[in-house]
């Protein structure tokens, strides 16, 4: 219980169509939050990307939520813009997939030349990794050698792929299993496999809060981290704990496998250093313009909540 017997509230803002919403809903439905001494409130919203901030980042910046998930490059960009955001705990190695129609002649990354590629936005970490892989492996930058169109939303991008408006799409990971098992599309590559050295690498997406909120509410943040770890354990062990997702059994099996490969329950030694090296690798190939920030500002990470 919180001060004077009042249960503290943590307000989380997540995309309604995003994967973090699944575990947040589980935490609430099973009372995991209350078991850890707090109450989790959820605001599930859209997935539009603004000129500077994604939808949930804007919600956090406006003070309408305490907690979101976003990637480490976005946290760095926000800090550069003067927002005191900090990544307190890993969510996962969140990388998507490059998807093409099943009948497409394109069989590998080199085939992204001279085609129409859809991305959520050019500053998406997935696109930065794809660009880096194309440059290092095949000697071309698809930002220049292909026609790149920004959808501004993963939902709009999915619509473009379904309608044939793009030849290939760099999609968020959790959309891929249903597409490929449906038979109309196939995954050209998993972006996770494009990371340097062929390793899945460190976590790239984190639960993020205002640094000032963390300073005032460290026990509440620690309680959330404990509840998150418990929720991850439940979802790993029990397929029945997952929310209904309207997927075929084959697609659900693929989704759970991709989720298990990506989701992190804790920090590992060296994660921050590895993320720094990955950032510098992406910048060395695509330049600062590909990332929207020249460096990771001090204070971007707060690994004090490691187990």
ABEGO torsion letter per residue (X at the ends): XBBGGBBBBBBBBBBAABAAAAAAAAAAAAGAAAAAGBBBBBBBBBABBBAABBAAAAAAAAGABABBBBBAAAAAAAAAAGBABBBABBAEBBBBBBBBBAABABABAAAABGBBBBBABAABAAAAAAAAAAAAAAGBBAAAABBBBBAGBAAAAAAAAAAGABABBBBBAAAAAAAAAAGABBBABBAAAABBGGBAEBBABBBBBBAAAAAAAAAAAAAAAAAAAAAAAAAAABAAABBBAGBBAAAAAAAAAAAAAABBABBBBGAAAAAAAAAAAAAAAAEAAAAGBABBBBGABBAAABX
